[in-house]
Amino acid sequence: MITLQNVGKAYDLGDVKVHALKNLSLTIDRGEYIAVMGPSGSGKSTLMHIVGILDSITSGRYMLEDYDITNLPDKEQARIRNKHFGFIFQSFNLFSELSALENVMLPMSYAGVAYKARKERASALLEEVGLTSRMYHLPTMMSGGEQQRVAIARALSNEPDLILADEPTGNLPSDKGEEIMRILEGFNTRGVTIVMVTHNPEQGKRAKRRLYIKDGELQRDELNGAFSLEKIDA
Amino acid sequence: MRDESGKIIVRRFWNRTLESLLLILAVAMGVGAAASGLSLIANIGSYSKETLASPAYREIIVSTQNNASDMADPVILKPTQDNVVLTVKDLDAATMVPQVAYAYISNQTELRFINQAEAEREANMVRDGFGGPPPEEAPATVIGSDTAEPAAGTNAGTQVAATTTAGTRIAATAGTATASTDNQSTEANNAAPPQRFGLSSAELEVAAADASIIIGQQENLAGYRVTPQFFDAWSMKAGTGSLFTASDLVGTQSIVVLGSQAASVLAGEGNDPATLVGKKILARQGYQTVVGILQDTGRAIYDEAYFTPYRSGSAGFMGGPPMRSMNTQLRFSVADPETLTETAAGLTEWFDSQYGEGQIVVSNPRAETERLMARNTGIGLLILFLSLAGLFIASVNVSNILMGRGLRMRKNVGILMALGASRVAIIQLFAKEALAISAAGSFLGALLALPLSTSMRNALGISGGSWWYLPVGIAAAWIPTIIFSLMPARQNSMIDPAQAMRVA
């Protein structure tokens, strides 16, 4: 589904040039459940942003299916983000002005879904994550776990091909984190591709594939409980 | 609103009520002041143009010093000679000054009607013992409709008895109430004791039955004693009948030309004013035969007035020197206002040579009015500058506050882009907020501008203009607020989503 070929990302800070990603190649197939692991500042989030087309690459190629999307215009990038990707953030990033239902409806409005249809789908998704009774509550009236469940429902609203979760349980107590993990894994079993950044080794072990990144380089790419598929050294 | 991203903006707006209201108020004050300033300067320009386009500002007024009190700038530098008298003959000065297009006299006067109300008032005065002898005791002159010549003022106090075509004797008092403002009529009025008797009710009924007699229902009618070139100078044309000619100045028949509105009033509602031509108006000054009705001039003071020939002559008794009562102001009109100063110099030279230096006041009303207009324009420009400066400051502040609001939404912009919002969608989102604020502010500003603009116009004595100056001013003032409001929207859409979320 996604192929990154020799991708590099450098930030120009005037005198210094910081290489967040170096010559990274990677393929993500449909239905995968990938954990991206590594120390802080290793480039995990940068990789997530590049995969989610929130950030541009400074070298290499990014192929989505058979299309090179490296230099797509902004409007097309926005359409791909909206239709093909769902984002889940550590700090939930819900809009405090909108109810849970409206937060879930929001991405569908950019997809041009009619009000009634998006309201019905948002209700169904919230029901699926166990928030039927909290639909009209504002995020500020909800617990962290509930907010993250709303975020998951929002990420799934446009039936994306890929969910990018950046430390989805990082701000949650362990029991709530477990709840979120189960929901994500449930969607994965139904065919949704998941790429998750995590610091938690236990959560990493539950993924079907693990990517270890250090200093902007892919150190290891391994399948769960098995062997290293490849080792790419700079 | 069914658009979720729009709801975010609307709810943020109400969550920050004070800040939002201050934004609207800033726009309102800026737009209100600028719209008023723009409207004022447009009105000043329009008013100046309209005013100076009047024939009144294409003429020079020449007067003796003791008859110059109503002139704009009568500076008396020399001792006054009381025996200087300007008469109609002095209009000949026009032939010596080539820039003069028309030379004429125009003095105010008044026609007092004899009607039922007047008759009742007279009867009451007789009963109460005021006034002179009753009509039957007064000496009466029998005149036909073509014999009376009660030139206003000069025959004040003379009782005229008129015989209608039906042979009815009608007594009319001439001149007692003439209110012409020239010296001649004033002095004449002072000279004669007031005669208070007109027609009896019975005689009035007989007159009313005569189709050739017009009985005005109002008390009086303002008018002008003019020489023929007055009509040319003011581009007045007869709609029905004819105007005066030079020969009418020396005639004996009392004739009048009616302004269009005056004719309509005299004809009465639903009647054709044209039928008045040839009829006689029953007035204290005697019968006044209507010889013409003017086309509408667009100037109420003339449309609602009547005009009668100026017949004071140029020589005194038995061809002697003119009497002081003949003294009048003279008006010399030019085709090109640019030549007014030159014309004034030429006329001054001519009159100085005739009457002695400084004895005659030559006034140029246009010069004074132009000074007034220039002063108004200066004040208007100052107000415009200050109001535009206010608008600019308000717009910059609004822009800064909106930029601040956008920066506070930096994280949200990143999230919206992650969820599928394009940069255009982000611009639209902020633009809607900016437009809503500037529209609400402009509406409020328009409400402020209405009284502000009116009071500024009143303070400067500006009238006329056009109603659409203010809406155009509001629209023009709105444009910079929109531009300044939209700039943050564009800037906010340029936020890098990855960086925005990293900050978050």
HADDOCK unambig.tbl for C-alpha pairs under 7 A between the chains (distance, minus, plus):
assign (segid A and resid 49 and name CA) (segid B and resid 498 and name CA) 6.36 0.50 0.50
assign (segid A and resid 54 and name CA) (segid B and resid 418 and name CA) 6.58 0.50 0.50
assign (segid A and resid 54 and name CA) (segid B and resid 497 and name CA) 5.98 0.50 0.50
assign (segid A and resid 54 and name CA) (segid B and resid 498 and name CA) 5.36 0.50 0.50
assign (segid A and resid 55 and name CA) (segid B and resid 498 and name CA) 5.61 0.50 0.50
assign (segid A and resid 74 and name CA) (segid B and resid 422 and name CA) 6.38 0.50 0.50
assign (segid A and resid 75 and name CA) (segid B and resid 422 and name CA) 5.31 0.50 0.50
assign (segid A and resid 78 and name CA) (segid B and resid 417 and name CA) 6.80 0.50 0.50
assign (segid A and resid 78 and name CA) (segid B and resid 420 and name CA) 4.73 0.50 0.50
assign (segid A and resid 78 and name CA) (segid B and resid 421 and name CA) 5.81 0.50 0.50
assign (segid A and resid 78 and name CA) (segid B and resid 422 and name CA) 5.09 0.50 0.50
assign (segid A and resid 79 and name CA) (segid B and resid 420 and name CA) 5.93 0.50 0.50
assign (segid A and resid 81 and name CA) (segid B and resid 418 and name CA) 6.37 0.50 0.50
assign (segid A and resid 81 and name CA) (segid B and resid 419 and name CA) 6.51 0.50 0.50
assign (segid A and resid 81 and name CA) (segid B and resid 420 and name CA) 5.29 0.50 0.50
assign (segid A and resid 82 and name CA) (segid B and resid 419 and name CA) 5.45 0.50 0.50
assign (segid A and resid 82 and name CA) (segid B and resid 420 and name CA) 3.95 0.50 0.50
assign (segid A and resid 97 and name CA) (segid B and resid 8 and name CA) 5.62 0.50 0.50
assign (segid A and resid 97 and name CA) (segid B and resid 11 and name CA) 6.13 0.50 0.50
assign (segid A and resid 97 and name CA) (segid B and resid 12 and name CA) 6.97 0.50 0.50
assign (segid A and resid 98 and name CA) (segid B and resid 8 and name CA) 6.65 0.50 0.50
assign (segid A and resid 102 and name CA) (segid B and resid 4 and name CA) 6.32 0.50 0.50
assign (segid A and resid 106 and name CA) (segid B and resid 4 and name CA) 5.50 0.50 0.50
assign (segid A and resid 106 and name CA) (segid B and resid 5 and name CA) 6.82 0.50 0.50
assign (segid A and resid 107 and name CA) (segid B and resid 419 and name CA) 5.39 0.50 0.50
assign (segid A and resid 107 and name CA) (segid B and resid 420 and name CA) 6.39 0.50 0.50
assign (segid A and resid 109 and name CA) (segid B and resid 3 and name CA) 6.86 0.50 0.50
assign (segid A and resid 110 and name CA) (segid B and resid 420 and name CA) 6.16 0.50 0.50
assign (segid A and resid 110 and name CA) (segid B and resid 421 and name CA) 6.37 0.50 0.50
assign (segid A and resid 115 and name CA) (segid B and resid 2 and name CA) 6.83 0.50 0.50
